[in-house]
Amino acid sequence: MSYGQIVQDVGGLSIPPHDYVGISPSATPSDGTTPQVYTFKNGGASGNTVCTLSIVYDVSLNVVSITKI
């Protein structure tokens, strides 16, 4: 099993095969409302987006929510 296959199955998020992950903003927001967005792409940084996750952290950097967009 490849690493990509493991990621696809974690938590039922069904992230398709990808070769690039963009993170915005790069510093983890810790205000409890601003999401950090992970964009999974196939074909490098300018490739097609295959999945997007929005993760919100609280002031202690604990995950508050994960949303597949």
PyMOL Python script that loads the backbone (N, CA, C, O; Angstrom):
from pymol import cmd

cmd.read_pdbstr("""\
ATOM      1  N   MET A   1       0.851  -1.174   0.000  1.00  0.00           N
ATOM      2  CA  MET A   1       0.000   0.000   0.000  1.00  0.00           C
ATOM      3  C   MET A   1       0.897   1.236   0.000  1.00  0.00           C
ATOM      4  O   MET A   1       1.823   1.335   0.805  1.00  0.00           O
ATOM      5  N   SER A   2       0.625   2.161  -0.888  1.00  0.00           N
ATOM      6  CA  SER A   2       1.425   3.374  -0.963  1.00  0.00           C
ATOM      7  C   SER A   2       0.910   4.406   0.041  1.00  0.00           C
ATOM      8  O   SER A   2      -0.198   4.280   0.563  1.00  0.00           O
ATOM      9  N   TYR A   3       1.720   5.415   0.300  1.00  0.00           N
ATOM     10  CA  TYR A   3       1.322   6.476   1.220  1.00  0.00           C
ATOM     11  C   TYR A   3       0.034   7.146   0.740  1.00  0.00           C
ATOM     12  O   TYR A   3      -0.849   7.438   1.545  1.00  0.00           O
ATOM     13  N   GLY A   4      -0.077   7.391  -0.572  1.00  0.00           N
ATOM     14  CA  GLY A   4      -1.280   8.017  -1.121  1.00  0.00           C
ATOM     15  C   GLY A   4      -2.529   7.217  -0.831  1.00  0.00           C
ATOM     16  O   GLY A   4      -3.587   7.796  -0.581  1.00  0.00           O
ATOM     17  N   GLN A   5      -2.431   5.902  -0.858  1.00  0.00           N
ATOM     18  CA  GLN A   5      -3.584   5.065  -0.557  1.00  0.00           C
ATOM     19  C   GLN A   5      -3.971   5.179   0.913  1.00  0.00           C
ATOM     20  O   GLN A   5      -5.156   5.183   1.243  1.00  0.00           O
ATOM     21  N   ILE A   6      -2.986   5.270   1.790  1.00  0.00           N
ATOM     22  CA  ILE A   6      -3.267   5.412   3.212  1.00  0.00           C
ATOM     23  C   ILE A   6      -4.020   6.717   3.459  1.00  0.00           C
ATOM     24  O   ILE A   6      -5.012   6.724   4.188  1.00  0.00           O
ATOM     25  N   VAL A   7      -3.566   7.820   2.864  1.00  0.00           N
ATOM     26  CA  VAL A   7      -4.213   9.116   3.049  1.00  0.00           C
ATOM     27  C   VAL A   7      -5.647   9.061   2.560  1.00  0.00           C
ATOM     28  O   VAL A   7      -6.532   9.653   3.179  1.00  0.00           O
ATOM     29  N   GLN A   8      -5.893   8.367   1.468  1.00  0.00           N
ATOM     30  CA  GLN A   8      -7.231   8.294   0.903  1.00  0.00           C
ATOM     31  C   GLN A   8      -8.227   7.669   1.863  1.00  0.00           C
ATOM     32  O   GLN A   8      -9.410   8.007   1.821  1.00  0.00           O
ATOM     33  N   ASP A   9      -7.782   6.769   2.727  1.00  0.00           N
ATOM     34  CA  ASP A   9      -8.683   5.994   3.570  1.00  0.00           C
ATOM     35  C   ASP A   9      -8.839   6.555   4.986  1.00  0.00           C
ATOM     36  O   ASP A   9      -9.709   6.088   5.721  1.00  0.00           O
ATOM     37  N   VAL A  10      -8.046   7.519   5.389  1.00  0.00           N
ATOM     38  CA  VAL A  10      -8.077   8.027   6.752  1.00  0.00           C
ATOM     39  C   VAL A  10      -9.357   8.809   7.005  1.00  0.00           C
ATOM     40  O   VAL A  10      -9.647   9.773   6.295  1.00  0.00           O
ATOM     41  N   GLY A  11     -10.108   8.409   7.989  1.00  0.00           N
ATOM     42  CA  GLY A  11     -11.279   9.145   8.427  1.00  0.00           C
ATOM     43  C   GLY A  11     -12.389   9.267   7.407  1.00  0.00           C
ATOM     44  O   GLY A  11     -13.266  10.117   7.558  1.00  0.00           O
ATOM     45  N   GLY A  12     -12.380   8.448   6.379  1.00  0.00           N
ATOM     46  CA  GLY A  12     -13.432   8.516   5.374  1.00  0.00           C
ATOM     47  C   GLY A  12     -13.422   9.783   4.547  1.00  0.00           C
ATOM     48  O   GLY A  12     -14.443  10.136   3.957  1.00  0.00           O
ATOM     49  N   LEU A  13     -12.290  10.480   4.485  1.00  0.00           N
ATOM     50  CA  LEU A  13     -12.231  11.729   3.738  1.00  0.00           C
ATOM     51  C   LEU A  13     -12.169  11.514   2.228  1.00  0.00           C
ATOM     52  O   LEU A  13     -12.428  12.445   1.465  1.00  0.00           O
ATOM     53  N   SER A  14     -11.833  10.319   1.791  1.00  0.00           N
ATOM     54  CA  SER A  14     -11.808   9.970   0.371  1.00  0.00           C
ATOM     55  C   SER A  14     -11.036  10.977  -0.470  1.00  0.00           C
ATOM     56  O   SER A  14     -11.567  11.512  -1.443  1.00  0.00           O
ATOM     57  N   ILE A  15      -9.793  11.236  -0.102  1.00  0.00           N
ATOM     58  CA  ILE A  15      -8.950  12.148  -0.871  1.00  0.00           C
ATOM     59  C   ILE A  15      -8.394  11.380  -2.065  1.00  0.00           C
ATOM     60  O   ILE A  15      -7.682  10.395  -1.875  1.00  0.00           O
ATOM     61  N   PRO A  16      -8.702  11.806  -3.291  1.00  0.00           N
ATOM     62  CA  PRO A  16      -8.224  11.109  -4.483  1.00  0.00           C
ATOM     63  C   PRO A  16      -6.697  11.166  -4.600  1.00  0.00           C
ATOM     64  O   PRO A  16      -6.050  11.956  -3.911  1.00  0.00           O
ATOM     65  N   PRO A  17      -6.124  10.333  -5.469  1.00  0.00           N
ATOM     66  CA  PRO A  17      -4.668  10.392  -5.686  1.00  0.00           C
ATOM     67  C   PRO A  17      -4.236  11.818  -6.048  1.00  0.00           C
ATOM     68  O   PRO A  17      -4.920  12.514  -6.800  1.00  0.00           O
ATOM     69  N   HIS A  18      -3.095  12.237  -5.502  1.00  0.00           N
ATOM     70  CA  HIS A  18      -2.594  13.585  -5.721  1.00  0.00           C
ATOM     71  C   HIS A  18      -1.079  13.589  -5.621  1.00  0.00           C
ATOM     72  O   HIS A  18      -0.481  12.660  -5.077  1.00  0.00           O
ATOM     73  N   ASP A  19      -0.459  14.640  -6.150  1.00  0.00           N
ATOM     74  CA  ASP A  19       0.997  14.744  -6.065  1.00  0.00           C
ATOM     75  C   ASP A  19       1.448  16.111  -5.540  1.00  0.00           C
ATOM     76  O   ASP A  19       2.634  16.440  -5.573  1.00  0.00           O
ATOM     77  N   TYR A  20       0.489  16.895  -5.058  1.00  0.00           N
ATOM     78  CA  TYR A  20       0.813  18.225  -4.539  1.00  0.00           C
ATOM     79  C   TYR A  20      -0.223  18.605  -3.486  1.00  0.00           C
ATOM     80  O   TYR A  20      -1.412  18.323  -3.636  1.00  0.00           O
ATOM     81  N   VAL A  21       0.251  19.258  -2.409  1.00  0.00           N
ATOM     82  CA  VAL A  21      -0.661  19.792  -1.388  1.00  0.00           C
ATOM     83  C   VAL A  21      -0.265  21.241  -1.125  1.00  0.00           C
ATOM     84  O   VAL A  21       0.863  21.522  -0.721  1.00  0.00           O
ATOM     85  N   GLY A  22      -1.205  22.157  -1.359  1.00  0.00           N
ATOM     86  CA  GLY A  22      -0.993  23.561  -1.036  1.00  0.00           C
ATOM     87  C   GLY A  22      -1.654  23.873   0.293  1.00  0.00           C
ATOM     88  O   GLY A  22      -2.726  23.345   0.588  1.00  0.00           O
ATOM     89  N   ILE A  23      -1.024  24.735   1.110  1.00  0.00           N
ATOM     90  CA  ILE A  23      -1.560  25.090   2.421  1.00  0.00           C
ATOM     91  C   ILE A  23      -1.651  26.605   2.522  1.00  0.00           C
ATOM     92  O   ILE A  23      -0.673  27.315   2.289  1.00  0.00           O
ATOM     93  N   SER A  24      -2.840  27.093   2.874  1.00  0.00           N
ATOM     94  CA  SER A  24      -3.037  28.533   2.973  1.00  0.00           C
ATOM     95  C   SER A  24      -3.951  28.853   4.156  1.00  0.00           C
ATOM     96  O   SER A  24      -5.025  28.262   4.268  1.00  0.00           O
ATOM     97  N   PRO A  25      -3.563  29.755   5.026  1.00  0.00           N
ATOM     98  CA  PRO A  25      -2.249  30.377   5.102  1.00  0.00           C
ATOM     99  C   PRO A  25      -1.214  29.380   5.620  1.00  0.00           C
ATOM    100  O   PRO A  25      -1.564  28.367   6.224  1.00  0.00           O
ATOM    101  N   SER A  26       0.063  29.679   5.378  1.00  0.00           N
ATOM    102  CA  SER A  26       1.115  28.728   5.767  1.00  0.00           C
ATOM    103  C   SER A  26       1.273  28.628   7.284  1.00  0.00           C
ATOM    104  O   SER A  26       1.612  27.561   7.796  1.00  0.00           O
ATOM    105  N   ALA A  27       1.034  29.713   8.004  1.00  0.00           N
ATOM    106  CA  ALA A  27       1.060  29.680   9.470  1.00  0.00           C
ATOM    107  C   ALA A  27      -0.332  29.284   9.968  1.00  0.00           C
ATOM    108  O   ALA A  27      -1.338  29.812   9.495  1.00  0.00           O
ATOM    109  N   THR A  28      -0.382  28.371  10.906  1.00  0.00           N
ATOM    110  CA  THR A  28      -1.659  27.871  11.406  1.00  0.00           C
ATOM    111  C   THR A  28      -2.413  28.949  12.183  1.00  0.00           C
ATOM    112  O   THR A  28      -1.924  29.425  13.207  1.00  0.00           O
ATOM    113  N   PRO A  29      -3.617  29.346  11.700  1.00  0.00           N
ATOM    114  CA  PRO A  29      -4.421  30.319  12.443  1.00  0.00           C
ATOM    115  C   PRO A  29      -4.896  29.696  13.762  1.00  0.00           C
ATOM    116  O   PRO A  29      -5.240  28.515  13.804  1.00  0.00           O
ATOM    117  N   SER A  30      -4.914  30.480  14.820  1.00  0.00           N
ATOM    118  CA  SER A  30      -5.325  29.922  16.112  1.00  0.00           C
ATOM    119  C   SER A  30      -6.395  30.773  16.780  1.00  0.00           C
ATOM    120  O   SER A  30      -6.405  30.932  18.001  1.00  0.00           O
ATOM    121  N   ASP A  31      -7.297  31.318  15.964  1.00  0.00           N
ATOM    122  CA  ASP A  31      -8.345  32.163  16.538  1.00  0.00           C
ATOM    123  C   ASP A  31      -9.677  31.442  16.678  1.00  0.00           C
ATOM    124  O   ASP A  31     -10.639  32.006  17.200  1.00  0.00           O
ATOM    125  N   GLY A  32      -9.739  30.190  16.213  1.00  0.00           N
ATOM    126  CA  GLY A  32     -10.964  29.416  16.355  1.00  0.00           C
ATOM    127  C   GLY A  32     -11.986  29.643  15.265  1.00  0.00           C
ATOM    128  O   GLY A  32     -13.023  28.980  15.245  1.00  0.00           O
ATOM    129  N   THR A  33     -11.715  30.572  14.352  1.00  0.00           N
ATOM    130  CA  THR A  33     -12.672  30.841  13.275  1.00  0.00           C
ATOM    131  C   THR A  33     -12.047  30.819  11.881  1.00  0.00           C
ATOM    132  O   THR A  33     -12.709  30.440  10.916  1.00  0.00           O
ATOM    133  N   THR A  34     -10.784  31.221  11.765  1.00  0.00           N
ATOM    134  CA  THR A  34     -10.117  31.286  10.464  1.00  0.00           C
ATOM    135  C   THR A  34      -9.615  29.907  10.069  1.00  0.00           C
ATOM    136  O   THR A  34      -8.827  29.307  10.800  1.00  0.00           O
ATOM    137  N   PRO A  35     -10.057  29.392   8.921  1.00  0.00           N
ATOM    138  CA  PRO A  35      -9.606  28.054   8.518  1.00  0.00           C
ATOM    139  C   PRO A  35      -8.226  28.072   7.874  1.00  0.00           C
ATOM    140  O   PRO A  35      -7.808  29.070   7.288  1.00  0.00           O
ATOM    141  N   GLN A  36      -7.535  26.953   7.996  1.00  0.00           N
ATOM    142  CA  GLN A  36      -6.336  26.696   7.209  1.00  0.00           C
ATOM    143  C   GLN A  36      -6.802  25.739   6.117  1.00  0.00           C
ATOM    144  O   GLN A  36      -7.358  24.681   6.411  1.00  0.00           O
ATOM    145  N   VAL A  37      -6.579  26.105   4.869  1.00  0.00           N
ATOM    146  CA  VAL A  37      -7.115  25.352   3.746  1.00  0.00           C
ATOM    147  C   VAL A  37      -6.014  24.540   3.083  1.00  0.00           C
ATOM    148  O   VAL A  37      -4.970  25.073   2.706  1.00  0.00           O
ATOM    149  N   TYR A  38      -6.265  23.233   2.947  1.00  0.00           N
ATOM    150  CA  TYR A  38      -5.345  22.308   2.280  1.00  0.00           C
ATOM    151  C   TYR A  38      -5.951  21.969   0.927  1.00  0.00           C
ATOM    152  O   TYR A  38      -7.066  21.452   0.854  1.00  0.00           O
ATOM    153  N   THR A  39      -5.218  22.260  -0.146  1.00  0.00           N
ATOM    154  CA  THR A  39      -5.690  22.002  -1.498  1.00  0.00           C
ATOM    155  C   THR A  39      -4.843  20.888  -2.111  1.00  0.00           C
ATOM    156  O   THR A  39      -3.638  21.050  -2.306  1.00  0.00           O
ATOM    157  N   PHE A  40      -5.475  19.769  -2.409  1.00  0.00           N
ATOM    158  CA  PHE A  40      -4.802  18.605  -2.981  1.00  0.00           C
ATOM    159  C   PHE A  40      -4.948  18.662  -4.495  1.00  0.00           C
ATOM    160  O   PHE A  40      -6.057  18.808  -5.009  1.00  0.00           O
ATOM    161  N   LYS A  41      -3.819  18.546  -5.220  1.00  0.00           N
ATOM    162  CA  LYS A  41      -3.846  18.650  -6.675  1.00  0.00           C
ATOM    163  C   LYS A  41      -3.131  17.476  -7.326  1.00  0.00           C
ATOM    164  O   LYS A  41      -2.249  16.856  -6.732  1.00  0.00           O
ATOM    165  N   ASN A  42      -3.524  17.191  -8.533  1.00  0.00           N
ATOM    166  CA  ASN A  42      -2.852  16.180  -9.352  1.00  0.00           C
ATOM    167  C   ASN A  42      -2.287  16.906 -10.561  1.00  0.00           C
ATOM    168  O   ASN A  42      -3.026  17.541 -11.314  1.00  0.00           O
ATOM    169  N   GLY A  43      -0.964  16.812 -10.749  1.00  0.00           N
ATOM    170  CA  GLY A  43      -0.310  17.515 -11.841  1.00  0.00           C
ATOM    171  C   GLY A  43       0.526  18.685 -11.345  1.00  0.00           C
ATOM    172  O   GLY A  43       0.804  19.621 -12.094  1.00  0.00           O
ATOM    173  N   GLY A  44       0.924  18.629 -10.076  1.00  0.00           N
ATOM    174  CA  GLY A  44       1.759  19.681  -9.517  1.00  0.00           C
ATOM    175  C   GLY A  44       0.965  20.890  -9.053  1.00  0.00           C
ATOM    176  O   GLY A  44      -0.265  20.861  -8.995  1.00  0.00           O
ATOM    177  N   ALA A  45       1.689  21.957  -8.723  1.00  0.00           N
ATOM    178  CA  ALA A  45       1.074  23.155  -8.159  1.00  0.00           C
ATOM    179  C   ALA A  45       0.043  23.797  -9.081  1.00  0.00           C
ATOM    180  O   ALA A  45      -0.907  24.420  -8.607  1.00  0.00           O
ATOM    181  N   SER A  46       0.218  23.653 -10.384  1.00  0.00           N
ATOM    182  CA  SER A  46      -0.739  24.253 -11.321  1.00  0.00           C
ATOM    183  C   SER A  46      -1.715  23.220 -11.882  1.00  0.00           C
ATOM    184  O   SER A  46      -2.452  23.507 -12.825  1.00  0.00           O
ATOM    185  N   GLY A  47      -1.720  22.021 -11.303  1.00  0.00           N
ATOM    186  CA  GLY A  47      -2.580  20.946 -11.777  1.00  0.00           C
ATOM    187  C   GLY A  47      -4.027  21.112 -11.351  1.00  0.00           C
ATOM    188  O   GLY A  47      -4.429  22.155 -10.835  1.00  0.00           O
ATOM    189  N   ASN A  48      -4.794  20.066 -11.577  1.00  0.00           N
ATOM    190  CA  ASN A  48      -6.216  20.061 -11.244  1.00  0.00           C
ATOM    191  C   ASN A  48      -6.430  19.784  -9.762  1.00  0.00           C
ATOM    192  O   ASN A  48      -5.816  18.873  -9.206  1.00  0.00           O
ATOM    193  N   THR A  49      -7.291  20.559  -9.120  1.00  0.00           N
ATOM    194  CA  THR A  49      -7.650  20.334  -7.720  1.00  0.00           C
ATOM    195  C   THR A  49      -8.523  19.093  -7.627  1.00  0.00           C
ATOM    196  O   THR A  49      -9.543  18.986  -8.309  1.00  0.00           O
ATOM    197  N   VAL A  50      -8.114  18.152  -6.772  1.00  0.00           N
ATOM    198  CA  VAL A  50      -8.880  16.911  -6.602  1.00  0.00           C
ATOM    199  C   VAL A  50      -9.640  16.889  -5.279  1.00  0.00           C
ATOM    200  O   VAL A  50     -10.586  16.117  -5.118  1.00  0.00           O
ATOM    201  N   CYS A  51      -9.231  17.734  -4.330  1.00  0.00           N
ATOM    202  CA  CYS A  51      -9.911  17.785  -3.036  1.00  0.00           C
ATOM    203  C   CYS A  51      -9.428  19.019  -2.273  1.00  0.00           C
ATOM    204  O   CYS A  51      -8.290  19.459  -2.436  1.00  0.00           O
ATOM    205  N   THR A  52     -10.299  19.561  -1.448  1.00  0.00           N
ATOM    206  CA  THR A  52      -9.934  20.686  -0.586  1.00  0.00           C
ATOM    207  C   THR A  52     -10.459  20.417   0.817  1.00  0.00           C
ATOM    208  O   THR A  52     -11.624  20.060   0.994  1.00  0.00           O
ATOM    209  N   LEU A  53      -9.591  20.589   1.815  1.00  0.00           N
ATOM    210  CA  LEU A  53      -9.985  20.441   3.215  1.00  0.00           C
ATOM    211  C   LEU A  53      -9.813  21.771   3.922  1.00  0.00           C
ATOM    212  O   LEU A  53      -8.828  22.473   3.696  1.00  0.00           O
ATOM    213  N   SER A  54     -10.759  22.122   4.770  1.00  0.00           N
ATOM    214  CA  SER A  54     -10.695  23.315   5.590  1.00  0.00           C
ATOM    215  C   SER A  54     -10.591  22.856   7.044  1.00  0.00           C
ATOM    216  O   SER A  54     -11.456  22.134   7.540  1.00  0.00           O
ATOM    217  N   ILE A  55      -9.522  23.284   7.722  1.00  0.00           N
ATOM    218  CA  ILE A  55      -9.293  22.867   9.106  1.00  0.00           C
ATOM    219  C   ILE A  55      -9.240  24.111   9.990  1.00  0.00           C
ATOM    220  O   ILE A  55      -8.515  25.062   9.701  1.00  0.00           O
ATOM    221  N   VAL A  56     -10.024  24.088  11.073  1.00  0.00           N
ATOM    222  CA  VAL A  56     -10.061  25.207  12.023  1.00  0.00           C
ATOM    223  C   VAL A  56      -9.434  24.735  13.330  1.00  0.00           C
ATOM    224  O   VAL A  56      -9.720  23.641  13.816  1.00  0.00           O
ATOM    225  N   TYR A  57      -8.562  25.594  13.895  1.00  0.00           N
ATOM    226  CA  TYR A  57      -7.873  25.307  15.157  1.00  0.00           C
ATOM    227  C   TYR A  57      -8.289  26.322  16.216  1.00  0.00           C
ATOM    228  O   TYR A  57      -8.599  27.470  15.898  1.00  0.00           O
ATOM    229  N   ASP A  58      -8.293  25.887  17.490  1.00  0.00           N
ATOM    230  CA  ASP A  58      -8.565  26.828  18.568  1.00  0.00           C
ATOM    231  C   ASP A  58      -7.263  27.499  19.007  1.00  0.00           C
ATOM    232  O   ASP A  58      -6.211  27.263  18.413  1.00  0.00           O
ATOM    233  N   VAL A  59      -7.334  28.337  20.050  1.00  0.00           N
ATOM    234  CA  VAL A  59      -6.155  29.096  20.485  1.00  0.00           C
ATOM    235  C   VAL A  59      -5.020  28.212  21.002  1.00  0.00           C
ATOM    236  O   VAL A  59      -3.873  28.654  21.069  1.00  0.00           O
ATOM    237  N   SER A  60      -5.335  26.956  21.369  1.00  0.00           N
ATOM    238  CA  SER A  60      -4.308  26.016  21.822  1.00  0.00           C
ATOM    239  C   SER A  60      -3.829  25.114  20.689  1.00  0.00           C
ATOM    240  O   SER A  60      -3.101  24.149  20.921  1.00  0.00           O
ATOM    241  N   LEU A  61      -4.244  25.435  19.454  1.00  0.00           N
ATOM    242  CA  LEU A  61      -3.912  24.681  18.241  1.00  0.00           C
ATOM    243  C   LEU A  61      -4.499  23.275  18.214  1.00  0.00           C
ATOM    244  O   LEU A  61      -3.962  22.385  17.555  1.00  0.00           O
ATOM    245  N   ASN A  62      -5.602  23.078  18.933  1.00  0.00           N
ATOM    246  CA  ASN A  62      -6.358  21.831  18.834  1.00  0.00           C
ATOM    247  C   ASN A  62      -7.298  21.950  17.644  1.00  0.00           C
ATOM    248  O   ASN A  62      -7.846  23.021  17.384  1.00  0.00           O
ATOM    249  N   VAL A  63      -7.483  20.858  16.926  1.00  0.00           N
ATOM    250  CA  VAL A  63      -8.398  20.877  15.792  1.00  0.00           C
ATOM    251  C   VAL A  63      -9.830  21.015  16.286  1.00  0.00           C
ATOM    252  O   VAL A  63     -10.280  20.242  17.132  1.00  0.00           O
ATOM    253  N   VAL A  64     -10.547  22.006  15.752  1.00  0.00           N
ATOM    254  CA  VAL A  64     -11.937  22.238  16.104  1.00  0.00           C
ATOM    255  C   VAL A  64     -12.834  21.554  15.086  1.00  0.00           C
ATOM    256  O   VAL A  64     -13.824  20.919  15.449  1.00  0.00           O
ATOM    257  N   SER A  65     -12.483  21.684  13.796  1.00  0.00           N
ATOM    258  CA  SER A  65     -13.299  21.058  12.762  1.00  0.00           C
ATOM    259  C   SER A  65     -12.480  20.807  11.502  1.00  0.00           C
ATOM    260  O   SER A  65     -11.507  21.506  11.222  1.00  0.00           O
ATOM    261  N   ILE A  66     -12.896  19.798  10.756  1.00  0.00           N
ATOM    262  CA  ILE A  66     -12.339  19.489   9.445  1.00  0.00           C
ATOM    263  C   ILE A  66     -13.520  19.356   8.489  1.00  0.00           C
ATOM    264  O   ILE A  66     -14.438  18.571   8.724  1.00  0.00           O
ATOM    265  N   THR A  67     -13.483  20.126   7.420  1.00  0.00           N
ATOM    266  CA  THR A  67     -14.568  20.107   6.449  1.00  0.00           C
ATOM    267  C   THR A  67     -13.994  19.853   5.064  1.00  0.00           C
ATOM    268  O   THR A  67     -13.060  20.525   4.627  1.00  0.00           O
ATOM    269  N   LYS A  68     -14.570  18.873   4.384  1.00  0.00           N
ATOM    270  CA  LYS A  68     -14.194  18.627   2.996  1.00  0.00           C
ATOM    271  C   LYS A  68     -15.049  19.540   2.134  1.00  0.00           C
ATOM    272  O   LYS A  68     -16.278  19.502   2.188  1.00  0.00           O
ATOM    273  N   ILE A  69     -14.380  20.354   1.343  1.00  0.00           N
ATOM    274  CA  ILE A  69     -15.086  21.336   0.512  1.00  0.00           C
ATOM    275  C   ILE A  69     -15.276  20.779  -0.885  1.00  0.00           C
ATOM    276  O   ILE A  69     -15.850  21.448  -1.743  1.00  0.00           O
TER     277      ILE A  69
END
""", "prot")
cmd.dss("prot")
cmd.show_as("cartoon", "prot")
cmd.util.cbc("prot")
cmd.orient("prot")
